[in-house]
Amino acid sequence: MISISKFPRENPKVGGTPPNAVVIGGGIVGVCCALYLQRTGQNVTLIDPAAPGDSTAKWSCGQMAVGEIVPLSKPGILHRVPGWLLDQRGPLALRPSAAPRLLPWFIRFLASARAQAIREIATALAGLTKDVYADYAPLFERCGRRSMLRTGPVIEVFDSPAGIEHEAAFLALREELGFQVQRLSGAEVSDLEPCLNGRFKSGLLFPDWRCVADTEDFIADLTQSFIAGGGVRIQAQVEEIEERDGMAVGVRLGNAARVPASHCVVAAGIGSRRFFKALGVSAPLEGVAGYQAVLKDAGVEFRHSVIYADGGFSFSPMRRGLQIGGTIEFSGRNALPNYKRAQMIVEKAKRVIPDLKVDDVEFGVGYRPFLPDTKPIIDQSRRLVNVYMAFGHGQLGLTLGATTGRLISELVQGVRSLEQLKPFSAYRF
């Protein structure tokens, strides 16, 4: 089924026909790209097969993780791979059936575990995350809601102080690059989150992190703002980018309808792979399954979004309930979700908070588009020079949505050079 949403354009272009931009992918990165292109006066069509808000970021922890700049490939990661294969109940699992095909990806992943590589990656990501709130501000201003972000910081808790000491070097790197970290005693953790009731001996507070009020509403509200500003959203699958003489001229949809375009943006998360041949790209993009559970009536109140470091999951209070998640799985392409992992999160959460009500629960999974070095692709195609790429954000899609949108719009306008975005090149592999 194909559905189209359109409202009268608020700010029509004066003195000529504005360019027609097509954004492929209506998740958080895609809608932010569409909004920023719209701000430059362009006619923008946003295309996605799912309903607004029903995307990977819906099934995320909902954190504006501005200091989450250290890549997943930390030193010592190689020794954990056998454990991932053997313990399918761990916070990070690898399905044995997926291991052979993922081997080249993991080789590249491990190459990013070198100390120099970690510093380079963290520095590059810090250059993006430092602008998160400034880049979201004009998008929030257009939305009717003023409460899209919760006001409190994010907390990380540990079973013992040893957990913090293990992360000391990475915490120091975060602080060196400008992100605040405050150590908490067990008593301070309990004061901030009474529902934890002395359960944890130590913690960290991230003053510059925030949590969205609801992951689904967040994306849906931004999408509605885009439509209210004159944008068109088509609920359909893009089958092909049509081209002529090294340029994209439009896209063909699943019903053979076509949408003309002066330029395109591919921001379809893991679905961006289907366009790699047209883009002239061969990037090692893999979907990593992140499982979540939403407790509609949890029976406890969380004041903050709380990461349980040793448990490998987090608690995030949302409008639609308490969202518990974070466990991730390398399951391979086209693999069916294993919702036992989502149930496993609920069981672990119940052990942490025995009073938790778990009867009314909804499970979900989002496939995070990961590249081995944890950095996204923000680039221009060398093969189709009027096509731009915005995908591979891993666990930072929600955090970096608006910043990516701004950078893509600057590339399209020619006020941002590819050299400035070299760390995020699609051709770095």
C-alpha positions in Angstrom: 0.0 0.0 0.0 1.2 3.5 -0.8 -0.1 6.5 1.1 0.8 10.1 0.6 0.6 12.9 3.2 0.8 16.6 2.2 -0.3 19.9 3.6 -0.1 23.4 2.0 3.5 24.7 1.9 4.2 27.4 4.4 7.1 29.2 2.7 6.9 28.8 -1.1 10.0 29.6 -3.1 10.0 33.1 -4.6 11.5 33.6 -8.1 11.6 30.2 -9.7 10.9 26.6 -9.0 12.7 25.2 -6.0 14.7 22.0 -6.3 13.0 18.7 -5.7 14.8 16.6 -3.1 13.9 13.0 -2.4 15.0 11.5 1.0 14.9 7.7 1.1 14.3 6.6 4.7 11.9 8.1 7.2 13.6 7.2 10.4 15.2 9.8 12.7 18.1 10.5 10.3 15.9 10.7 7.2 13.3 13.0 8.7 16.0 15.3 10.1 17.6 15.4 6.6 14.2 16.2 5.1 13.6 19.0 7.7 17.0 20.6 7.1 16.6 20.5 3.3 13.1 22.0 3.7 14.6 24.8 5.7 16.7 25.8 2.6 13.4 26.3 0.6 13.4 23.0 -1.3 10.4 20.8 -2.2 11.2 17.6 -0.3 9.6 14.2 -0.6 10.3 11.7 2.2 9.8 8.0 1.4 9.6 5.1 3.8 7.6 1.8 3.9 6.7 2.1 7.6 4.4 4.5 9.4 5.9 7.6 11.0 7.7 6.8 14.2 7.9 3.1 13.5 11.6 2.8 12.9 14.8 1.6 14.5 15.1 4.5 16.8 11.7 3.7 18.3 13.3 0.6 19.7 16.2 2.4 21.3 17.1 3.6 24.8 16.1 7.1 23.7 19.2 8.9 25.0 20.9 11.9 23.6 24.2 10.3 24.3 26.4 13.2 23.4 29.5 11.7 25.2 29.1 8.2 23.8 32.1 8.7 21.5 34.3 5.8 22.4 33.8 3.0 19.8 32.4 -0.4 20.7 35.7 -1.9 19.7 37.5 -1.4 23.0 40.8 -3.1 23.8 40.3 -6.7 24.9 37.3 -7.2 22.7 38.9 -10.1 20.9 38.9 -12.3 24.0 35.1 -11.8 24.4 34.1 -13.2 21.0 34.2 -16.9 22.1 32.0 -15.9 25.0 29.5 -14.3 22.7 29.3 -17.5 20.7 28.8 -19.7 23.8 26.6 -17.4 26.0 23.4 -16.5 24.1 22.1 -14.8 27.3 24.9 -12.2 27.5 24.3 -8.5 26.8 26.1 -8.9 23.4 25.6 -12.1 21.5 26.7 -13.6 18.2 24.5 -16.3 16.5 26.8 -19.1 15.5 25.1 -19.4 12.1 26.1 -15.8 11.4 29.8 -16.1 12.4 31.4 -17.2 9.1 29.9 -14.4 7.0 30.6 -11.8 9.7 34.3 -12.7 10.0 35.5 -10.0 7.6 33.4 -7.4 9.5 34.9 -8.5 12.8 38.5 -8.3 11.4 37.8 -4.6 10.5 36.1 -4.1 13.9 39.1 -5.4 15.8 41.4 -3.1 13.8 39.5 -0.2 15.4 40.5 -1.5 18.9 44.0 0.0 18.7 44.6 2.9 21.1 45.4 5.3 18.3 42.3 4.3 16.3 40.1 4.7 19.4 41.4 8.2 19.9 40.9 9.1 16.2 37.3 7.7 16.2 36.4 9.4 19.5 37.7 12.7 18.3 35.8 12.5 15.0 32.5 11.6 16.8 33.0 14.3 19.4 33.1 16.8 16.5 29.6 15.7 15.7 28.0 15.2 19.1 29.1 18.6 20.4 26.5 20.3 18.2 23.5 18.0 19.0 21.3 20.3 21.0 22.1 23.4 18.8 21.2 21.4 15.7 17.9 20.0 17.2 16.9 23.4 18.5 15.4 24.9 15.3 13.6 21.6 14.6 12.1 21.5 18.1 11.0 25.1 17.6 8.9 24.1 14.6 7.2 21.3 16.5 4.2 22.1 18.7 5.5 20.2 21.7 7.9 21.8 24.1 8.6 18.6 26.1 10.3 16.4 23.5 13.3 16.0 25.8 13.3 15.2 29.6 15.1 17.7 31.7 17.2 15.4 33.8 20.6 14.0 33.0 21.4 10.3 32.4 22.9 8.0 35.1 25.0 4.9 34.7 25.2 2.5 37.6 27.7 -0.3 38.5 27.7 -3.2 40.9 31.0 -2.1 42.4 33.5 0.7 42.0 35.7 -1.7 40.0 33.4 -1.2 37.0 34.2 2.5 36.9 37.9 1.9 37.3 37.8 -0.4 34.3 36.4 2.4 32.2 38.7 5.1 33.7 40.8 5.7 30.6 37.7 6.1 28.4 36.1 8.4 30.9 39.2 10.5 30.8 39.1 10.6 27.0 35.5 11.8 27.1 36.4 14.6 29.6 39.4 15.6 27.5 37.1 16.0 24.5 34.7 18.2 26.4 32.0 16.0 27.9 31.2 16.1 31.6 31.3 13.1 33.9 30.5 13.1 37.6 31.2 10.2 39.9 28.4 9.1 42.3 28.5 7.1 45.5 25.9 4.5 46.2 24.1 6.9 48.5 24.0 9.5 45.8 22.6 7.0 43.3 19.8 6.2 45.7 19.1 9.8 46.3 18.7 10.5 42.6 16.8 7.2 41.9 14.9 6.1 45.1 13.5 3.1 43.2 17.0 1.6 43.1 17.0 1.6 46.9 20.7 1.0 47.6 21.1 -1.7 45.0 24.2 -0.1 43.5 27.5 0.8 45.1 28.6 3.5 42.6 27.7 5.3 39.5 28.3 8.1 37.0 26.2 11.1 36.1 26.3 12.6 32.6 25.1 16.2 33.0 25.0 16.9 29.3 23.0 13.8 28.3 19.2 13.8 28.0 16.5 11.3 27.2 13.6 11.8 24.9 10.1 11.8 26.3 9.1 9.0 23.9 11.0 7.5 21.1 8.0 6.8 18.8 6.4 10.2 19.4 9.7 12.0 18.9 10.1 10.8 15.3 6.3 11.1 14.6 6.2 14.7 15.9 9.2 15.7 13.7 7.6 14.0 10.7 4.3 15.9 11.3 6.3 19.1 11.5 7.9 18.3 8.1 4.4 17.7 6.6 3.0 20.8 8.1 5.8 22.8 6.5 4.7 21.6 3.0 6.7 18.3 2.8 5.3 15.2 1.2 5.7 11.8 2.9 5.0 8.7 0.8 4.6 5.4 2.6 6.2 3.0 0.1 9.3 1.1 -0.7 11.9 2.6 -3.1 12.9 -0.1 -5.5 15.5 1.9 -7.6 17.3 5.1 -8.0 16.8 6.1 -11.6 19.8 7.7 -13.3 20.9 9.4 -16.5 24.4 10.5 -17.4 25.9 10.0 -13.9 23.0 11.8 -12.2 20.0 10.6 -10.3 16.8 11.8 -12.0 14.3 10.3 -9.5 13.3 7.1 -7.8 11.0 4.2 -8.7 8.5 2.9 -6.1 7.2 -0.6 -5.5 4.1 0.1 -7.7 6.2 1.3 -10.6 5.3 4.9 -9.8 8.3 7.3 -10.0 9.2 10.5 -8.1 11.4 12.9 -10.0 14.3 14.5 -8.1 17.0 17.1 -8.5 19.0 15.3 -5.9 18.5 12.4 -3.5 19.5 11.5 0.0 19.9 7.8 1.0 19.2 7.6 4.8 17.5 4.2 5.1 19.6 2.7 7.8 20.4 -0.9 7.2 18.1 -0.7 4.1 20.6 1.6 2.5 22.5 -1.5 1.4 20.1 -2.1 -1.5 21.4 1.1 -3.2 25.1 0.4 -2.8 25.6 -0.6 -6.4 24.0 2.5 -7.7 26.0 4.6 -5.3 29.3 3.0 -6.2 29.8 2.0 -2.6 31.0 -1.2 -0.9 30.7 -0.4 2.8 30.7 -3.1 5.5 27.3 -2.1 6.9 25.7 -4.7 9.2 22.4 -4.6 11.1 22.8 -5.4 14.8 19.6 -6.4 16.5 18.8 -4.3 19.6 16.0 -5.7 21.7 13.6 -3.7 23.9 10.7 -4.3 26.2 8.1 -1.6 27.2 6.3 -2.1 30.5 3.0 -0.3 30.1 2.4 -0.2 33.9 5.8 -0.8 35.6 4.6 0.0 39.1 7.8 2.0 39.8 8.9 5.5 38.9 12.2 6.3 37.3 13.3 10.0 37.4 16.1 9.5 34.9 17.2 7.2 32.1 19.5 4.8 33.9 22.2 2.6 32.3 23.0 -0.6 34.2 26.6 -1.1 33.0 27.2 -4.6 34.4 23.8 -5.8 33.3 24.2 -4.5 29.8 20.8 -2.8 29.6 19.0 0.4 30.6 15.8 1.8 32.0 14.2 4.7 30.1 10.9 6.3 31.3 8.7 7.0 28.2 5.2 8.4 27.8 4.1 5.0 26.7 5.7 3.1 29.6 9.1 2.1 31.0 11.4 1.0 28.2 14.0 -1.5 29.1 16.6 -2.5 26.6 20.1 -2.5 25.3 21.0 -6.1 24.7 22.3 -6.5 21.2 22.8 -9.5 18.9 24.8 -10.0 15.7 22.2 -12.3 14.1 23.1 -12.1 10.4 21.1 -10.8 7.4 17.5 -11.7 7.1 17.5 -13.6 10.4 14.2 -13.7 12.3 14.2 -11.8 15.7 14.8 -13.8 18.8 12.4 -12.2 21.2 13.6 -14.5 24.0 16.4 -11.9 24.3 13.8 -9.3 25.0 12.2 -11.5 27.6 15.6 -12.1 29.1 15.9 -8.3 29.7 12.7 -8.3 31.6 13.8 -11.2 33.8 17.1 -9.4 34.6 15.3 -6.1 35.3 12.9 -8.0 37.7 15.9 -9.3 39.6 17.2 -5.7 40.0 13.8 -4.3 41.0 11.6 -7.0 42.5 8.6 -4.7 42.6 8.6 -4.2 38.9 5.2 -5.1 37.2 5.9 -7.1 34.1 2.4 -8.4 33.1 1.6 -5.7 30.4 4.7 -5.8 28.2 5.4 -5.1 24.5 8.6 -6.4 22.9 10.4 -4.9 19.9 13.6 -4.9 18.0 15.5 -2.3 16.0 18.3 -3.2 13.6 21.1 -0.7 14.3 23.1 0.0 11.1 26.7 -0.5 12.3 30.0 0.0 10.6 33.1 -1.6 12.0 34.6 1.7 13.2 31.4 2.9 14.8 31.4 6.1 12.7 28.5 6.9 10.4 28.7 7.6 6.6 27.9 11.3 5.7 29.1 11.7 2.2 28.3 12.3 -1.5 28.3 9.5 -4.1 31.1 9.5 -6.5 29.1 7.7 -9.1 25.8 9.7 -8.9 27.1 13.1 -7.9 23.7 14.4 -6.9 23.1 11.6 -4.4 24.1 12.0 -0.7 24.5 9.4 1.9 23.5 9.5 5.6 23.5 6.0 7.3 25.5 3.7 9.6 24.9 5.6 12.8 24.9 2.5 15.0 23.6 3.4 18.4 23.8 7.1 17.8 21.0 7.6 15.2 18.8 9.5 17.6 21.7 11.5 19.0 23.1 12.5 15.6 19.9 12.9 13.6 19.7 16.7 13.5 23.5 17.1 13.1 23.5 14.8 10.2 20.6 16.6 8.6 22.4 19.9 8.9 25.6 18.5 7.4 23.7 16.9 4.5 21.9 20.2 3.7 25.3 22.0 3.8 26.7 19.5 1.3 23.8 19.9 -1.0 24.1 23.7 -0.8 27.9 23.5 -1.4 28.8 25.3 1.8 30.3 22.2 3.4 33.2 20.4 1.7 33.8 16.6 1.5 37.3 17.2 2.9 35.7 18.5 6.1 33.7 15.2 6.4 36.6 12.9 5.4 36.3 10.8 8.7 32.8 9.9 7.6 33.5 9.0 4.0 31.7 6.1 2.4 35.0 5.2 0.7 37.2 5.0 3.8 36.9 1.2 3.7 
